[in-house]
Amino acid sequence: MDLVSPSGAKVTAADAPVLGIAKHPCTVIGDPTAVMVIGTGRVKAVGAIALGAKLVSAAAGGVQTAGGTPANVFATALTAAADGEFVDILIR
């Protein structure tokens, strides 16, 4: 599922602000869609992710492990995942 920014746009940058996860694919710009802002979801992992890791948005879409000084941590990994796999996350 796509990450959604506070402005309502799809997140396409690493460590960008994230409002939540789009619950349904939105293929037309401006169409309304439901966004999950707290709870659990499943997204694509970019790079290896360990259980319990703090997560930020990834430039390629999906999530990546937060670096040393992340600006926009928005979730915690509930499962471990290899690059390209899906990871369950807790959005907070």
N, C-alpha and C positions, 0 to 999 in steps of 0.2 A: 504494500500500500504506500501511497505517497505521503511524504511529510508536508505539512502545511505551515506557512509562515504566519505571523500575526496580521499581515496585510491580506491574507487569503490566497496568496500565490504559492505555487509549488516550490519547495526548498531545493535549490540547485547548487549551494555553496557549502563548503566545509565549515563546521562550527558556527553555523548561522542560527539566529533565533528560530525556535520551533514552537508553534501553538499546539499542534497535535498531529494525529494521523487521520487522513481522509478515510472514512469507513467504506466508501464506494469509489470506483474510478470516475473521475470527472474529465471528460474528453473535450468539453466546450468551455472556453474561457468565459467566466462570468456566471456559469450555471451554479446554482446552490448545491451544496453537498454537506452531509453530516460529518463533523470533525470530532474525534475522540480526544479530549484534552486531559483526561486523567483515567487511568486504568491500565489494562494489559492489551498488547497487540503483538503482531508478528511482522517483522520487516526484514529486508535483505541486509546481510552483514557485508561490509567492505573491509577486508582484512580480518584477521583472527580476533575473536571476541571471547573473553573469559567470563565465566559465571560471576555475577556481582560487579562487573565493570561498569563504570560511569560512561555514558554514551553521548555523542554529539552527532549532528548531521554530517554526511559525507558528500563530497562534491559530485560523485558519480550517482547520487541517490542512495537511499538507505542510511545506515548508521555505521559509525566507527568508534573505536575506543577513544575516549578523551585523552588528549596529550597532557603535558605537565602543567600548563596554565590555560585550561579551556575557559572560554567566555560564555558558552551557552549549553551547559550540560542540561539535558531535559529528561533523561531516562536512565534506568539501571537494567542490566542484562539479567534475565531470569534463567537463561540457558547459555551454554557455550556454543560457539559456532565458528566454522572455518570460513574463509573468504568465499563469498558467493552463496553460502547457505542462508537459511532463515533463522532468525534469533527472536525468542520471545522477550518482550521488554515491558517494564513497568514505567509508564509515563507519569511524571509528577510535576 
